[in-house]
């Protein structure tokens, strides 16, 4: 109801973004935990971005989920309510409990200009 669209799953799938839609690095202030995808879904609504969603599923019979369902549901509800009332101000605030100053990465492939 908050984002005015159906959301089918909050984590079992791949969200595909255009690279230039992530250039502002707005997502760097989002928590590094199970709620990250929730924040990304709110952000694509707020910034009017388009994504492609590809659902995935898997099953593991021998593992017990490590997700604490009640606390996860409560945290998700709190972040949605905060977004409902503050919108962009909420998403632009520092939302991490542990702040990482530099995320290191290695570029694996980069398309050269003019190549096909």
C-alpha positions in Angstrom: 0.0 0.0 0.0 2.9 2.4 0.8 4.6 2.0 -2.6 1.3 1.6 -4.6 2.4 -1.6 -6.3 2.4 -5.3 -5.6 5.5 -6.7 -4.0 5.7 -10.4 -4.3 8.7 -11.3 -2.3 11.2 -9.4 -0.1 14.3 -11.3 -0.8 13.8 -14.4 -3.0 14.8 -13.1 -6.3 17.1 -10.9 -8.3 16.4 -7.3 -8.9 18.1 -6.0 -12.0 19.0 -2.3 -12.1 20.4 0.0 -14.8 23.9 0.9 -13.7 23.3 4.6 -14.1 20.4 4.4 -11.7 22.9 3.5 -8.9 25.5 6.1 -9.7 24.4 8.4 -6.9 25.2 5.6 -4.4 22.1 6.4 -2.4 22.1 2.7 -1.2 25.3 3.1 0.8 23.5 4.4 3.8 21.1 1.4 3.9 21.7 -1.3 6.6 23.9 -4.3 5.8 21.4 -6.7 7.1 18.2 -8.6 6.0 16.3 -5.3 5.6 18.6 -4.0 2.8 16.3 -5.3 0.0 13.3 -3.6 1.7 15.1 -0.3 1.6 16.0 -0.9 -2.1 12.3 -1.5 -2.9 11.3 1.7 -1.1 14.1 3.6 -3.0 13.0 2.5 -6.4 9.5 3.8 -5.6 10.8 7.1 -4.2 13.3 7.7 -7.0 10.8 6.4 -9.7 13.3 3.8 -11.0 12.4 0.7 -13.0 13.8 -2.7 -12.2 13.4 -6.2 -13.6 12.6 -8.8 -11.0 13.5 -12.5 -11.5 12.1 -14.8 -8.8 14.2 -17.6 -7.6 13.4 -20.4 -5.2 15.4 -23.0 -3.4 14.8 -25.6 -0.8 17.0 -26.9 1.9 15.5 -29.7 4.0 18.4 -30.0 6.5 18.7 -26.3 7.6 16.6 -24.3 10.1 16.1 -20.7 9.1 18.2 -18.2 11.0 15.6 -15.4 10.4 13.8 -14.4 13.6 10.4 -14.0 12.0 8.8 -11.8 14.7 11.6 -9.3 15.0 12.2 -9.2 11.2 8.5 -8.5 10.7 8.6 -5.8 13.3 11.7 -4.1 11.8 10.2 -4.2 8.3 6.9 -2.7 9.6 8.9 0.1 11.4 10.9 1.0 8.3 7.8 1.1 6.1 6.0 3.4 8.6 9.1 5.7 8.7 9.1 5.8 4.9 5.4 6.5 4.8 5.8 9.7 6.8 9.2 10.9 5.8 9.8 9.5 2.3 13.0 10.8 0.7 14.3 12.3 4.0 14.1 8.9 5.6 16.0 7.2 2.7 18.7 9.8 2.7 19.4 9.6 6.4 22.1 7.3 7.8 20.3 4.0 8.4 23.2 1.7 9.3 24.1 0.7 12.8 27.7 0.0 11.7 29.1 2.6 9.4 31.5 1.4 6.7 33.6 4.2 5.3 34.9 2.4 2.2 33.4 -0.6 0.4 36.2 -2.3 -1.5 35.5 -4.1 -4.8 37.3 -5.5 -7.8 35.9 -4.8 -11.3 35.7 -8.2 -13.1 34.5 -7.0 -16.5 34.1 -3.5 -18.0 32.8 -3.0 -21.5 35.2 -0.9 -23.6 33.7 2.1 -25.3 33.0 1.4 -29.0 33.2 -2.4 -28.6 30.2 -4.6 -29.2 
